Amino acid sequence: MLKLTRRALVIGTALLLLLSPTARASEASFEIEAAPAQVEIVISKPAQELSVYVDGELTQVFTISTGGPRQSTPSGVFFVRSMHLMAYAPKYDNAPMPHSIFFTRQGHAIHGTGHLLTLGQAVSHGCVRLTPEAAEWLYALVQQVGPRNTTIRVM
């Protein structure tokens, strides 16, 4: 199977039609597997926002809660280490962390929270909290495109 980027697919189909005026794009005799989408999750600690980019285009922006002054969320570029539909934080009375996307060895994750009134404030123990609905959406997106195609940038 030939793997091509979306751009190469469009250009290749256009060339096929140009070279053979009677050909139709749907009649191409080769299989094409489009390259998987690339997801970038950008976390702004000053703005308390999480922005999601798919193939470079802004798709969603969510209000979040990052780590407070004593336990800040680390800055840098990270990759998905693991994903769990439901995780628990033993250090914090087994607090539930639905739709967790872990991105550091120390256990920092992006996950849903029930503490909705704290969103927009830096008050977590270092994780990135967002609404349960936003966490579910983000988890499904990362699962769909694959953790290897996802980058997390914390600023």
WOVENVEN-V582481 format. One record per pair of residues at least 4 apart in sequence whose ideal C-beta (glycine too) atoms are under 7 Angstrom apart, sorted by sequence separation. I is the first residue (numbers start at 1). J is the second residue. D is the distance in Angstrom with one decimal. If there is no record, write none. Layout:
i=I j=J d=D
i=I j=J d=D
This chain:
i=4 j=8 d=4.0
i=5 j=9 d=7.0
i=6 j=10 d=6.6
i=7 j=11 d=6.3
i=8 j=12 d=5.8
i=9 j=13 d=6.3
i=10 j=14 d=6.4
i=11 j=15 d=6.4
i=12 j=16 d=6.4
i=13 j=17 d=6.5
i=14 j=18 d=6.2
i=15 j=19 d=6.1
i=16 j=20 d=6.4
i=23 j=27 d=5.8
i=53 j=57 d=6.3
i=67 j=71 d=4.8
i=90 j=94 d=5.9
i=104 j=108 d=4.1
i=130 j=134 d=4.3
i=131 j=135 d=6.8
i=132 j=136 d=6.3
i=133 j=137 d=6.4
i=134 j=138 d=6.2
i=135 j=139 d=6.1
i=136 j=140 d=6.4
i=137 j=141 d=6.4
i=138 j=142 d=6.3
i=139 j=143 d=6.1
i=140 j=144 d=6.2
i=141 j=145 d=6.5
i=145 j=149 d=4.7
i=4 j=9 d=5.1
i=44 j=49 d=4.9
i=53 j=58 d=5.7
i=54 j=59 d=4.8
i=67 j=72 d=4.2
i=89 j=94 d=6.6
i=102 j=107 d=6.6
i=103 j=108 d=5.9
i=118 j=123 d=4.9
i=124 j=129 d=5.3
i=130 j=135 d=5.3
i=142 j=147 d=6.1
i=145 j=150 d=6.5
i=17 j=23 d=6.0
i=53 j=59 d=6.5
i=67 j=73 d=4.0
i=88 j=94 d=4.4
i=89 j=95 d=4.5
i=103 j=109 d=6.7
i=16 j=23 d=5.8
i=43 j=50 d=5.2
i=51 j=58 d=6.1
i=52 j=59 d=4.8
i=66 j=73 d=4.1
i=88 j=95 d=6.8
i=102 j=109 d=4.5
i=4 j=12 d=6.7
i=17 j=25 d=6.4
i=52 j=60 d=4.4
i=88 j=96 d=6.0
i=89 j=97 d=6.1
i=101 j=109 d=6.0
i=142 j=150 d=5.0
i=41 j=50 d=6.4
i=42 j=51 d=4.5
i=88 j=97 d=6.7
i=100 j=109 d=4.5
i=101 j=110 d=4.6
i=51 j=61 d=5.0
i=86 j=96 d=6.5
i=87 j=97 d=4.4
i=119 j=129 d=6.9
i=41 j=52 d=5.8
i=42 j=53 d=6.8
i=100 j=111 d=4.2
i=13 j=25 d=4.9
i=16 j=28 d=6.1
i=49 j=61 d=5.7
i=50 j=62 d=4.7
i=86 j=98 d=5.5
i=97 j=109 d=6.2
i=99 j=111 d=6.0
i=39 j=52 d=6.8
i=40 j=53 d=4.4
i=49 j=62 d=6.8
i=87 j=100 d=4.2
i=98 j=111 d=6.2
i=99 j=112 d=5.2
i=39 j=53 d=7.0
i=49 j=63 d=6.2
i=50 j=64 d=4.7
i=85 j=99 d=6.5
i=97 j=111 d=3.9
i=98 j=112 d=4.1
i=115 j=129 d=6.7
i=39 j=54 d=5.7
i=48 j=63 d=6.2
i=49 j=64 d=6.3
i=116 j=131 d=6.4
i=48 j=64 d=5.6
i=84 j=100 d=4.7
i=111 j=127 d=6.1
i=113 j=129 d=3.8
i=37 j=54 d=5.4
i=38 j=55 d=5.7
i=48 j=65 d=6.7
i=83 j=100 d=6.7
i=113 j=130 d=6.9
i=37 j=55 d=5.3
i=48 j=66 d=6.5
i=83 j=101 d=5.4
i=108 j=126 d=5.3
i=109 j=127 d=5.1
i=110 j=128 d=4.4
i=111 j=129 d=6.6
i=112 j=130 d=6.4
i=108 j=127 d=5.7
i=112 j=131 d=6.6
i=82 j=102 d=4.7
i=110 j=130 d=6.9
i=112 j=132 d=3.9
i=43 j=64 d=6.9
i=45 j=66 d=5.0
i=80 j=101 d=5.8
i=81 j=102 d=4.7
i=81 j=103 d=6.0
i=87 j=109 d=7.0
i=9 j=32 d=5.7
i=43 j=66 d=6.8
i=80 j=103 d=6.2
i=112 j=135 d=3.3
i=79 j=103 d=6.9
i=111 j=135 d=5.7
i=112 j=136 d=6.8
i=9 j=34 d=5.9
i=78 j=103 d=4.1
i=78 j=104 d=6.3
i=2 j=30 d=6.3
i=4 j=32 d=5.7
i=6 j=34 d=5.5
i=45 j=73 d=6.3
i=110 j=138 d=6.7
i=6 j=35 d=6.7
i=1 j=31 d=5.4
i=2 j=32 d=6.0
i=3 j=33 d=5.2
i=4 j=34 d=6.9
i=5 j=35 d=4.7
i=74 j=104 d=6.2
i=4 j=35 d=6.9
i=1 j=33 d=5.3
i=3 j=35 d=6.3
i=92 j=125 d=6.3
i=74 j=108 d=6.4
i=98 j=132 d=5.9
i=73 j=108 d=6.4
i=99 j=135 d=3.9
i=98 j=135 d=6.0
i=99 j=136 d=5.1
i=101 j=138 d=7.0
i=101 j=139 d=6.4
i=99 j=139 d=3.8
i=101 j=142 d=5.9
i=65 j=113 d=7.0
i=103 j=152 d=4.9
i=65 j=118 d=5.0
i=73 j=126 d=5.4
i=65 j=119 d=5.2
i=68 j=122 d=5.2
i=71 j=125 d=4.7
i=72 j=126 d=6.6
i=64 j=119 d=6.4
i=65 j=120 d=7.0
i=67 j=122 d=6.3
i=68 j=123 d=5.0
i=71 j=126 d=4.6
i=73 j=128 d=6.0
i=63 j=119 d=4.8
i=65 j=121 d=5.7
i=66 j=122 d=5.1
i=68 j=124 d=6.7
i=83 j=139 d=6.6
i=63 j=120 d=5.0
i=65 j=122 d=6.8
i=67 j=124 d=5.2
i=65 j=123 d=5.7
i=66 j=124 d=6.1
i=67 j=125 d=6.4
i=65 j=124 d=5.1
i=67 j=126 d=4.0
i=83 j=142 d=6.7
i=83 j=143 d=6.7
i=66 j=128 d=5.6
i=80 j=142 d=6.4
i=64 j=128 d=5.4
i=65 j=129 d=4.3
i=83 j=147 d=6.5
i=64 j=129 d=6.2
i=64 j=130 d=4.9
i=80 j=147 d=3.6
i=62 j=130 d=5.0
i=80 j=150 d=5.2
i=48 j=120 d=5.0
i=62 j=134 d=4.5
i=79 j=151 d=6.5
i=48 j=121 d=6.7
i=79 j=152 d=6.9
i=48 j=122 d=6.6
i=77 j=151 d=6.4
i=78 j=152 d=4.4
i=77 j=153 d=5.2
i=78 j=154 d=6.9
i=45 j=122 d=6.6
i=50 j=128 d=6.6
i=76 j=154 d=6.1
i=75 j=154 d=5.0
i=50 j=130 d=6.2
i=74 j=154 d=6.4
i=75 j=155 d=6.1
i=73 j=154 d=5.9
i=43 j=128 d=5.8
i=52 j=138 d=6.7
i=39 j=141 d=6.3
i=39 j=142 d=6.3
i=39 j=145 d=5.2
i=37 j=145 d=4.7
i=36 j=145 d=5.5
i=41 j=150 d=6.8
i=43 j=152 d=7.0
i=45 j=154 d=6.9
i=36 j=146 d=6.0
i=39 j=149 d=6.2
i=43 j=153 d=6.9
i=45 j=155 d=6.6
i=38 j=149 d=5.4
i=39 j=150 d=4.5
i=40 j=151 d=4.9
i=41 j=152 d=4.7
i=42 j=153 d=5.0
i=43 j=154 d=4.5
i=44 j=155 d=5.7
i=37 j=149 d=6.6
i=43 j=155 d=6.9
i=36 j=149 d=5.0
i=40 j=153 d=6.5
